[in-house]
Amino acid sequence: MAKNTVVTACDQNYAWGVWLLAVSLRQHGMTEPLLVGTYAWSQEWLDDIRRIPGVSTVPLPPEDKRCVTCSKPVIMLAAETEFATWVDCDGIFVGNCSDRIIGEEGSLYLRPRTPSEIQELYHRERMPGDPPETIPPGILSIWQRDVGERQEPVRQFSCSTGIISAHHSQRPFIEKWRQQILKVLPADVAVVHRNSIAYFQTDDSVLNSLLCFAEDAPPVTEKYLADRKDGSGHYIHFAYNPKPWQMWTKYALRFYEQTLATVEYGTEAGWLPQAKLPYTLQRRYQWLCRLLAPFAANVARAKKLRRKISTKMRRK
């Protein structure tokens, strides 16, 4: 029986991302089962993604209108192996990362943010006189109130939730994360909660609040290896919008060759979905992708503005 299950979740806008992630697992000899939480996927896409060996799907609760990222604890709890490892589906593996995406029984495996990341992440919420490289006191105060357990935080830094590995013994803490999401986030929260100082990163913020103030919070792993480019396997995260199956950004272009190698591996294996392969994932259009990449950020901003206007109009 497998020791670890890789889990992820998304709506159909990220189906190509799941396909790339799944193919990259098998491309590099990673044998972990992949469990995908799906929200409003077509039957065609469900059938196609399950053709990749070891991939299964589970529908997410349709009544939960929060952003799909808030389902991280739900899908982690659905895994039946000793470990469950959440992996963001807007990324791929390069090389075998099986021993780099799993933690130990006594700790939660995820990446601590660096001081410079924390300084940038909370720059809008930091008040004059606040320490520059730790979580602002104003945020910690709200977290302490909402968690209501410890009086003082056990850490002054936050962690990234792109990859999270938890042992079966930590299921109660993962369940607490789910319950805290239901408690402090609106029922229709988007990926970014712009009306909240303390929870603007939604599920990420909630998990960090618990890591700081929950009595049963496990320690965070001291050695995070999934992103180490040291000759062994590593995880590539397409951190910015648009994503490569939509449009290449200048940032993501550095991973073009690895991504297209994954596409070609999946094609040769006979796992290509029935949906039309995006031009951005076809090597013959590489010239066009590179030509358009400088405009990707503007396209992303325009789409975000259009969604914002559309949401306001629906609420009127």
SEPATOR-76278 format. One line per 5 residues: number of its first residue (from 1); for each residue x, y, z of N, C-alpha, C. Coordinates in steps of 0.02 Angstrom, whole numbers, padded with zeros to 5 digits. Example, Ala and Ser with C-alpha at 12.3 -4.5 7.8 and 13.67 -1.06 7.14 Angstrom:
BEGIN
1) 00660,-00284,00390,00615,-00225,00390,00660,-00165,00390 ~ 00642,-00112,00354,00684,-00053,00357,00645,00002,00394
This chain:
BEGIN
1) 00042,-00060,00000,00000,00000,00000,00044,00062,00000 ~ 00022,00114,-00036,00060,00175,-00039,00065,00207,00031 ~ 00120,00241,00043,00130,00276,00107,00102,00347,00105 ~ 00103,00377,00047,00085,00448,00040,00037,00456,-00019 ~ -00013,00498,-00011,-00057,00518,-00066,-00047,00591,-00081
6) -00036,00608,-00144,-00034,00677,-00166,-00106,00699,-00179 ~ -00125,00756,-00152,-00193,00780,-00162,-00191,00852,-00189 ~ -00242,00869,-00226,-00250,00937,-00250,-00324,00948,-00264 ~ -00343,01009,-00282,-00413,01024,-00296,-00418,01087,-00339 ~ -00469,01090,-00381,-00478,01149,-00423,-00544,01145,-00460
11) -00564,01200,-00491,-00620,01198,-00538,-00591,01183,-00607 ~ -00633,01180,-00657,-00610,01157,-00722,-00563,01206,-00756 ~ -00560,01268,-00734,-00512,01316,-00762,-00440,01293,-00751 ~ -00430,01251,-00702,-00363,01226,-00687,-00353,01153,-00707 ~ -00399,01126,-00747,-00395,01056,-00766,-00330,01041,-00803
16) -00308,01086,-00847,-00244,01075,-00881,-00186,01076,-00831 ~ -00192,01116,-00778,-00141,01116,-00727,-00137,01049,-00692 ~ -00195,01019,-00676,-00196,00953,-00645,-00166,00901,-00692 ~ -00183,00907,-00756,-00155,00860,-00805,-00079,00864,-00806 ~ -00052,00924,-00808,00021,00933,-00808,00052,00905,-00745
21) 00021,00919,-00688,00046,00893,-00624,00046,00817,-00624 ~ -00010,00787,-00645,-00016,00714,-00645,00035,00682,-00692 ~ 00042,00710,-00751,00090,00682,-00799,00161,00688,-00772 ~ 00177,00745,-00741,00245,00754,-00714,00261,00704,-00659 ~ 00211,00685,-00620,00221,00632,-00569,00245,00568,-00602
26) 00208,00546,-00652,00224,00482,-00684,00286,00487,-00729 ~ 00296,00545,-00758,00355,00556,-00801,00419,00543,-00762 ~ 00419,00561,-00698,00480,00557,-00659,00479,00499,-00609 ~ 00436,00450,-00622,00438,00389,-00582,00409,00395,-00512 ~ 00368,00446,-00500,00336,00453,-00435,00272,00411,-00436
31) 00265,00365,-00389,00211,00316,-00390,00154,00332,-00343 ~ 00157,00389,-00309,00104,00407,-00262,00037,00413,-00299 ~ -00018,00387,-00269,-00083,00402,-00297,-00097,00477,-00295 ~ -00134,00501,-00344,-00153,00572,-00346,-00229,00576,-00339 ~ -00252,00610,-00288,-00324,00619,-00275,-00341,00692,-00290
36) -00388,00702,-00336,-00405,00769,-00359,-00476,00787,-00336 ~ -00482,00840,-00297,-00547,00866,-00280,-00571,00910,-00338 ~ -00630,00894,-00365,-00653,00928,-00425,-00716,00968,-00409 ~ -00719,01028,-00438,-00777,01071,-00430,-00802,01090,-00499 ~ -00861,01066,-00517,-00894,01082,-00581,-00852,01061,-00641
41) -00824,01000,-00639,-00789,00972,-00697,-00839,00937,-00741 ~ -00827,00938,-00806,-00868,00900,-00853,-00850,00826,-00847 ~ -00896,00783,-00867,-00882,00711,-00866,-00824,00693,-00911 ~ -00819,00729,-00967,-00764,00717,-01014,-00696,00727,-00980 ~ -00689,00782,-00943,-00626,00795,-00909,-00614,00745,-00853
46) -00666,00726,-00817,-00659,00676,-00764,-00633,00611,-00793 ~ -00662,00589,-00848,-00640,00527,-00879,-00568,00532,-00903 ~ -00550,00589,-00933,-00483,00597,-00960,-00430,00597,-00906 ~ -00442,00633,-00852,-00390,00638,-00800,-00381,00572,-00765 ~ -00434,00532,-00761,-00430,00467,-00727,-00397,00413,-00771
51) -00383,00429,-00834,-00347,00382,-00876,-00273,00380,-00858 ~ -00248,00431,-00825,-00178,00431,-00803,-00173,00383,-00743 ~ -00128,00335,-00745,-00124,00285,-00691,-00119,00315,-00621 ~ -00160,00288,-00576,-00156,00309,-00506,-00192,00373,-00490 ~ -00230,00401,-00537,-00265,00464,-00526,-00339,00449,-00513
56) -00366,00476,-00460,-00437,00470,-00445,-00464,00539,-00428 ~ -00530,00545,-00429,-00562,00610,-00417,-00617,00602,-00364 ~ -00631,00657,-00330,-00686,00659,-00283,-00719,00728,-00290 ~ -00785,00730,-00297,-00818,00796,-00306,-00816,00835,-00241 ~ -00804,00900,-00246,-00807,00944,-00189,-00879,00965,-00175
61) -00895,00981,-00113,-00964,00999,-00097,-00988,01059,-00138 ~ -01039,01051,-00180,-01062,01106,-00223,-01091,01164,-00183 ~ -01113,01150,-00121,-01143,01204,-00081,-01091,01249,-00050 ~ -01027,01229,-00051,-00974,01271,-00024,-00951,01320,-00078 ~ -00968,01383,-00070,-00954,01433,-00120,-00887,01469,-00108
66) -00851,01448,-00057,-00785,01478,-00046,-00738,01458,-00103 ~ -00685,01496,-00112,-00637,01478,-00164,-00611,01407,-00153 ~ -00594,01374,-00208,-00576,01303,-00204,-00515,01292,-00160 ~ -00471,01341,-00154,-00412,01332,-00111,-00432,01320,-00038 ~ -00491,01342,-00019,-00514,01330,00050,-00532,01257,00061
71) -00530,01216,00008,-00544,01145,00014,-00481,01104,00029 ~ -00425,01136,00038,-00364,01099,00052,-00373,01049,00109 ~ -00398,01070,00167,-00406,01020,00221,-00456,00966,00205 ~ -00508,00982,00166,-00559,00933,00148,-00528,00876,00109 ~ -00489,00893,00057,-00460,00841,00015,-00403,00805,00050
76) -00367,00839,00094,-00315,00805,00133,-00345,00752,00179 ~ -00402,00767,00208,-00436,00720,00252,-00466,00661,00214 ~ -00475,00669,00148,-00503,00614,00107,-00451,00561,00090 ~ -00387,00576,00099,-00334,00527,00085,-00334,00473,00139 ~ -00319,00412,00119,-00322,00355,00165,-00253,00326,00181
81) -00201,00357,00157,-00134,00333,00170,-00105,00364,00234 ~ -00046,00341,00254,-00015,00366,00315,-00002,00441,00312 ~ 00018,00465,00253,00030,00536,00242,-00016,00561,00187 ~ -00033,00624,00191,-00069,00659,00137,-00030,00722,00122 ~ -00015,00733,00058,00024,00792,00038,-00015,00833,-00012
86) -00036,00892,00010,-00067,00939,-00036,-00013,00970,-00080 ~ -00027,00975,-00147,00017,01008,-00194,-00026,01054,-00238 ~ -00008,01118,-00242,-00043,01163,-00287,-00041,01136,-00358 ~ -00097,01140,-00393,-00100,01111,-00460,-00076,01158,-00515 ~ -00048,01215,-00496,-00018,01258,-00547,00058,01252,-00543
91) 00081,01190,-00551,00152,01176,-00548,00165,01105,-00571 ~ 00229,01089,-00582,00249,01022,-00604,00311,01000,-00565 ~ 00321,00934,-00565,00382,00907,-00537,00434,00898,-00592 ~ 00496,00911,-00575,00553,00898,-00619,00599,00850,-00581 ~ 00601,00788,-00602,00638,00738,-00565,00593,00706,-00511
96) 00618,00652,-00482,00580,00616,-00432,00584,00652,-00365 ~ 00526,00674,-00340,00522,00713,-00278,00488,00675,-00221 ~ 00481,00610,-00228,00443,00572,-00178,00469,00582,-00107 ~ 00534,00586,-00099,00562,00595,-00032,00568,00669,-00013 ~ 00544,00713,-00057,00548,00785,-00043,00480,00818,-00032
101) 00428,00778,-00034,00360,00806,-00023,00326,00769,00034 ~ 00364,00740,00078,00336,00703,00134,00376,00722,00197 ~ 00340,00731,00251,00373,00751,00313,00385,00693,00360 ~ 00383,00708,00424,00391,00658,00476,00329,00658,00520 ~ 00321,00606,00558,00261,00598,00598,00252,00656,00647
106) 00305,00684,00673,00299,00734,00725,00294,00806,00703 ~ 00295,00819,00638,00295,00888,00615,00252,00896,00552 ~ 00231,00957,00539,00194,00973,00479,00245,00997,00427 ~ 00242,00967,00368,00292,00982,00317,00265,01037,00270 ~ 00294,01096,00276,00279,01151,00230,00336,01202,00235
111) 00336,01250,00189,00394,01294,00183,00386,01357,00225 ~ 00431,01368,00274,00431,01432,00310,00451,01488,00262 ~ 00416,01544,00266,00434,01601,00224,00497,01634,00251 ~ 00535,01662,00206,00596,01697,00225,00578,01766,00253 ~ 00623,01797,00292,00609,01864,00318,00592,01915,00263
116) 00626,01911,00206,00612,01959,00152,00542,01946,00122 ~ 00522,01883,00118,00454,01868,00094,00402,01896,00141 ~ 00413,01887,00206,00366,01911,00256,00362,01987,00255 ~ 00419,02019,00245,00419,02093,00241,00377,02117,00182 ~ 00382,02082,00125,00343,02102,00066,00270,02082,00073
121) 00257,02023,00099,00189,01997,00102,00144,02041,00143 ~ 00169,02066,00200,00127,02104,00246,00141,02180,00243 ~ 00167,02204,00188,00188,02274,00187,00129,02322,00193 ~ 00071,02303,00169,00012,02347,00175,-00017,02346,00246 ~ -00008,02292,00281,-00038,02284,00347,00009,02307,00403
126) 00072,02319,00387,00121,02337,00438,00113,02412,00456 ~ 00108,02425,00520,00101,02494,00545,00170,02523,00560 ~ 00177,02590,00562,00241,02620,00580,00265,02595,00648 ~ 00327,02574,00650,00356,02548,00713,00351,02473,00720 ~ 00311,02439,00676,00308,02366,00679,00374,02335,00655
131) 00394,02279,00684,00454,02244,00659,00446,02229,00585 ~ 00497,02240,00545,00490,02234,00472,00488,02163,00445 ~ 00515,02114,00481,00523,02047,00453,00485,01993,00491 ~ 00433,02013,00528,00391,01965,00563,00318,01982,00548 ~ 00273,01938,00567,00201,01951,00557,00182,02012,00598
136) 00148,02060,00569,00130,02121,00606,00088,02106,00669 ~ 00101,02142,00723,00063,02131,00786,-00012,02137,00777 ~ -00035,02182,00732,-00107,02189,00722,-00139,02126,00696 ~ -00105,02091,00652,-00130,02028,00626,-00129,01974,00681 ~ -00073,01971,00717,-00068,01922,00770,-00123,01931,00823
141) -00140,01993,00836,-00192,02007,00886,-00260,01978,00864 ~ -00276,01986,00799,-00339,01959,00774,-00337,01882,00774 ~ -00281,01854,00754,-00274,01781,00754,-00283,01753,00825 ~ -00251,01786,00874,-00255,01762,00943,-00327,01763,00967 ~ -00362,01816,00951,-00432,01822,00971,-00475,01767,00939
146) -00465,01755,00875,-00507,01708,00840,-00491,01635,00857 ~ -00427,01620,00868,-00409,01551,00887,-00427,01540,00961 ~ -00411,01588,01003,-00433,01586,01072,-00401,01533,01115 ~ -00340,01514,01100,-00306,01462,01140,-00243,01490,01173 ~ -00189,01494,01137,-00127,01523,01166,-00134,01598,01172
151) -00101,01626,01222,-00099,01699,01230,-00044,01730,01189 ~ 00011,01694,01181,00068,01720,01143,00082,01673,01084 ~ 00103,01701,01027,00117,01658,00968,00179,01616,00979 ~ 00177,01555,00955,00236,01512,00961,00286,01525,00905 ~ 00268,01566,00855,00315,01585,00802,00296,01654,00777
156) 00345,01688,00749,00336,01756,00723,00339,01758,00647 ~ 00341,01699,00615,00344,01697,00543,00285,01655,00517 ~ 00269,01663,00454,00216,01624,00423,00246,01573,00374 ~ 00205,01527,00351,00227,01475,00306,00186,01476,00242 ~ 00216,01453,00188,00182,01447,00125,00144,01381,00122
161) 00085,01382,00092,00044,01321,00091,00038,01291,00021 ~ 00088,01302,-00021,00088,01272,-00088,00096,01197,-00085 ~ 00136,01173,-00038,00145,01102,-00025,00139,01092,00050 ~ 00095,01047,00071,00085,01032,00142,00080,00957,00149 ~ 00122,00928,00191,00117,00857,00204,00103,00845,00278
166) 00051,00805,00291,00031,00791,00360,00026,00716,00371 ~ 00048,00694,00430,00042,00624,00450,-00029,00611,00473 ~ -00049,00548,00470,-00117,00529,00490,-00134,00552,00561 ~ -00083,00553,00604,-00094,00573,00674,-00112,00647,00680 ~ -00101,00686,00627,-00116,00757,00628,-00185,00774,00599
171) -00225,00723,00586,-00292,00734,00558,-00334,00780,00602 ~ -00331,00773,00669,-00371,00820,00710,-00352,00893,00698 ~ -00288,00906,00687,-00267,00975,00673,-00291,00997,00604 ~ -00288,00953,00555,-00313,00971,00488,-00388,00984,00491 ~ -00425,00945,00532,-00496,00957,00541,-00508,01024,00575
176) -00466,01041,00622,-00472,01107,00655,-00462,01162,00604 ~ -00416,01153,00558,-00404,01202,00504,-00468,01211,00464 ~ -00501,01156,00446,-00563,01159,00408,-00617,01197,00448 ~ -00624,01182,00511,-00675,01215,00551,-00660,01290,00561 ~ -00596,01307,00566,-00578,01378,00573,-00591,01416,00509
181) -00582,01384,00452,-00600,01415,00388,-00674,01432,00387 ~ -00715,01384,00408,-00787,01396,00410,-00806,01451,00459 ~ -00767,01458,00511,-00782,01507,00563,-00764,01578,00543 ~ -00706,01589,00512,-00682,01657,00503,-00685,01683,00431 ~ -00698,01641,00383,-00701,01664,00313,-00773,01667,00289
186) -00790,01717,00250,-00858,01723,00223,-00876,01662,00179 ~ -00939,01649,00173,-00963,01590,00136,-00948,01595,00062 ~ -00934,01655,00036,-00921,01664,-00035,-00853,01696,-00048 ~ -00806,01684,-00003,-00741,01717,-00009,-00705,01695,-00073 ~ -00670,01743,-00104,-00630,01728,-00164,-00560,01705,-00143
191) -00516,01698,-00192,-00448,01675,-00177,-00413,01723,-00130 ~ -00426,01788,-00139,-00398,01840,-00095,-00456,01874,-00059 ~ -00452,01878,00006,-00505,01910,00047,-00484,01983,00058 ~ -00503,02025,00011,-00477,02094,00011,-00507,02137,00067 ~ -00560,02114,00098,-00591,02153,00151,-00564,02135,00220
196) -00514,02094,00223,-00487,02071,00287,-00413,02085,00293 ~ -00394,02115,00348,-00323,02126,00362,-00288,02061,00379 ~ -00321,02021,00421,-00290,01961,00449,-00296,01900,00405 ~ -00346,01898,00359,-00359,01837,00321,-00360,01850,00246 ~ -00319,01896,00223,-00320,01912,00151,-00296,01854,00109
201) -00257,01808,00139,-00235,01749,00102,-00279,01688,00115 ~ -00337,01699,00140,-00390,01649,00151,-00363,01587,00187 ~ -00363,01529,00154,-00345,01466,00187,-00273,01469,00215 ~ -00229,01502,00180,-00159,01510,00202,-00157,01549,00268 ~ -00193,01604,00272,-00195,01644,00333,-00224,01605,00391
206) -00277,01567,00378,-00309,01529,00432,-00261,01477,00459 ~ -00227,01441,00415,-00179,01391,00439,-00124,01423,00481 ~ -00099,01479,00458,-00046,01512,00496,-00070,01538,00563 ~ -00133,01558,00567,-00160,01580,00631,-00159,01522,00681 ~ -00175,01462,00657,-00175,01404,00700,-00104,01383,00719
211) -00058,01387,00671,00011,01370,00686,00040,01416,00739 ~ 00015,01477,00742,00039,01525,00792,00005,01516,00860 ~ -00060,01500,00861,-00097,01506,00923,-00135,01443,00946 ~ -00139,01392,00906,-00174,01331,00927,-00131,01291,00975 ~ -00161,01265,01028,-00125,01225,01077,-00097,01161,01046
216) -00133,01132,00999,-00111,01069,00969,-00074,01078,00903 ~ -00051,01139,00888,-00016,01151,00825,00049,01111,00824 ~ 00060,01071,00772,00122,01033,00767,00180,01079,00748 ~ 00241,01060,00765,00297,01100,00742,00304,01097,00666 ~ 00333,01149,00637,00345,01151,00565,00412,01120,00550
221) 00415,01082,00496,00477,01048,00478,00535,01097,00472 ~ 00594,01076,00492,00654,01119,00488,00687,01116,00420 ~ 00675,01063,00382,00707,01056,00317,00655,01046,00263 ~ 00644,01099,00225,00597,01096,00168,00639,01089,00104 ~ 00628,01035,00066,00672,01020,00011,00639,01022,-00058
226) 00573,01030,-00060,00537,01021,-00123,00558,01071,-00177 ~ 00582,01130,-00157,00600,01180,-00207,00675,01187,-00216 ~ 00714,01141,-00187,00787,01145,-00192,00811,01122,-00261 ~ 00841,01166,-00298,00869,01148,-00364,00942,01130,-00355 ~ 00953,01071,-00328,01021,01050,-00311,01042,00987,-00349
231) 01011,00976,-00405,01028,00917,-00444,00979,00860,-00436 ~ 00941,00861,-00382,00889,00811,-00372,00822,00840,-00395 ~ 00769,00804,-00383,00704,00827,-00404,00681,00889,-00367 ~ 00639,00929,-00399,00610,00987,-00367,00543,01003,-00398 ~ 00505,01044,-00363,00438,01065,-00385,00443,01135,-00413
236) 00415,01144,-00473,00411,01210,-00505,00341,01237,-00496 ~ 00336,01297,-00468,00271,01328,-00457,00262,01386,-00505 ~ 00208,01383,-00544,00192,01439,-00590,00155,01492,-00549 ~ 00194,01534,-00516,00168,01574,-00461,00121,01631,-00482 ~ 00125,01653,-00544,00087,01713,-00563,00036,01697,-00618
241) -00013,01740,-00624,-00062,01735,-00678,-00040,01776,-00738 ~ -00059,01754,-00797,-00095,01693,-00816,-00051,01631,-00806 ~ -00081,01572,-00810,-00044,01509,-00804,-00023,01486,-00874 ~ 00026,01442,-00878,00053,01423,-00944,00002,01394,-00993 ~ -00052,01363,-00969,-00102,01337,-01015,-00148,01393,-01040
246) -00139,01454,-01012,-00177,01511,-01034,-00134,01559,-01074 ~ -00076,01576,-01046,-00029,01623,-01077,00036,01620,-01037 ~ 00091,01622,-01071,00156,01620,-01036,00174,01689,-01010 ~ 00197,01692,-00948,00224,01754,-00920,00300,01754,-00929 ~ 00330,01812,-00922,00403,01816,-00926,00435,01772,-00872
251) 00403,01770,-00813,00429,01729,-00758,00425,01655,-00776 ~ 00369,01632,-00801,00359,01561,-00813,00399,01535,-00873 ~ 00419,01579,-00919,00455,01556,-00978,00520,01520,-00962 ~ 00547,01534,-00904,00609,01499,-00884,00597,01424,-00876 ~ 00533,01405,-00869,00515,01334,-00860,00483,01305,-00923
256) 00492,01339,-00979,00459,01317,-01041,00480,01247,-01062 ~ 00545,01234,-01063,00570,01170,-01087,00546,01112,-01043 ~ 00549,01121,-00976,00526,01068,-00932,00451,01055,-00941 ~ 00413,01108,-00950,00341,01100,-00958,00323,01065,-01023 ~ 00355,01086,-01078,00341,01054,-01142,00364,00982,-01144
261) 00418,00967,-01107,00440,00896,-01102,00386,00855,-01067 ~ 00353,00884,-01018,00299,00849,-00984,00239,00839,-01030 ~ 00222,00891,-01068,00167,00885,-01117,00182,00829,-01167 ~ 00242,00828,-01192,00261,00779,-01242,00262,00708,-01213 ~ 00282,00702,-01151,00281,00636,-01118,00209,00612,-01112
266) 00164,00655,-01090,00094,00636,-01083,00062,00619,-01150 ~ 00082,00655,-01203,00056,00641,-01269,00078,00573,-01294 ~ 00142,00558,-01286,00169,00494,-01308,00140,00436,-01268 ~ 00122,00448,-01205,00092,00396,-01164,00019,00384,-01180 ~ -00011,00427,-01222,-00081,00419,-01240,-00129,00448,-01189
271) -00106,00496,-01150,-00148,00525,-01097,-00175,00594,-01116 ~ -00167,00615,-01177,-00189,00682,-01197,-00265,00685,-01191 ~ -00293,00736,-01158,-00366,00742,-01152,-00400,00753,-01219 ~ -00466,00744,-01219,-00505,00757,-01280,-00508,00832,-01295 ~ -00502,00873,-01243,-00503,00945,-01254,-00444,00966,-01298
276) -00453,01018,-01336,-00401,01042,-01381,-00341,01066,-01340 ~ -00282,01043,-01359,-00221,01063,-01325,-00209,01137,-01336 ~ -00203,01177,-01282,-00192,01249,-01290,-00130,01263,-01332 ~ -00133,01315,-01372,-00076,01332,-01415,-00013,01344,-01373 ~ -00023,01367,-01311,00034,01382,-01267,00072,01320,-01247
281) 00042,01261,-01256,00074,01198,-01239,00095,01160,-01301 ~ 00097,01195,-01358,00121,01165,-01420,00186,01198,-01440 ~ 00237,01157,-01449,00304,01184,-01461,00308,01227,-01524 ~ 00266,01214,-01573,00270,01252,-01636,00250,01325,-01626 ~ 00217,01340,-01570,00198,01409,-01556,00243,01442,-01504
286) 00301,01414,-01494,00347,01443,-01445,00363,01515,-01462 ~ 00373,01530,-01525,00390,01599,-01546,00335,01648,-01525 ~ 00272,01626,-01532,00215,01669,-01515,00210,01678,-01440 ~ 00222,01624,-01403,00220,01629,-01330,00272,01678,-01304 ~ 00331,01675,-01332,00384,01721,-01310,00369,01793,-01332
291) 00338,01800,-01388,00320,01867,-01413,00267,01899,-01368 ~ 00219,01860,-01344,00164,01887,-01304,00178,01892,-01230 ~ 00229,01856,-01206,00242,01852,-01134,00248,01921,-01099 ~ 00279,01971,-01130,00284,02036,-01096,00217,02068,-01081 ~ 00164,02046,-01115,00098,02076,-01106,00054,02036,-01058
296) 00080,01981,-01032,00039,01936,-00991,00014,01969,-00928 ~ 00056,02009,-00895,00035,02041,-00833,-00024,02089,-00846 ~ -00021,02124,-00902,-00077,02170,-00918,-00141,02131,-00932 ~ -00135,02074,-00965,-00193,02032,-00978,-00224,02008,-00914 ~ -00181,01987,-00867,-00206,01963,-00802,-00242,02018,-00765
301) -00214,02078,-00766,-00246,02135,-00732,-00313,02152,-00764 ~ -00316,02149,-00830,-00379,02164,-00865,-00433,02113,-00848 ~ -00414,02049,-00844,-00462,01997,-00826,-00486,02006,-00754 ~ -00441,02024,-00710,-00460,02035,-00640,-00508,02093,-00634 ~ -00495,02147,-00671,-00539,02205,-00670,-00608,02186,-00697
306) -00609,02147,-00751,-00673,02127,-00780,-00714,02085,-00731 ~ -00680,02039,-00695,-00715,01998,-00645,-00742,02041,-00588 ~ -00702,02091,-00568,-00723,02135,-00514,-00785,02175,-00533 ~ -00785,02201,-00595,-00842,02240,-00619,-00904,02195,-00624 ~ -00893,02134,-00650,-00948,02087,-00657,-00979,02068,-00590
311) -00936,02058,-00540,-00960,02041,-00473,-01001,02097,-00443 ~ -00978,02159,-00452,-01015,02217,-00426,-01083,02224,-00459 ~ -01085,02212,-00524,-01148,02218,-00561,-01198,02165,-00539 ~ -01173,02103,-00524,-01218,02050,-00502,-01247,02065,-00433 ~ -01210,02100,-00392,-01231,02115,-00324,-01280,02173,-00320
316) -01285,02211,-00374,-01332,02268,-00374,-01404,02245,-00385
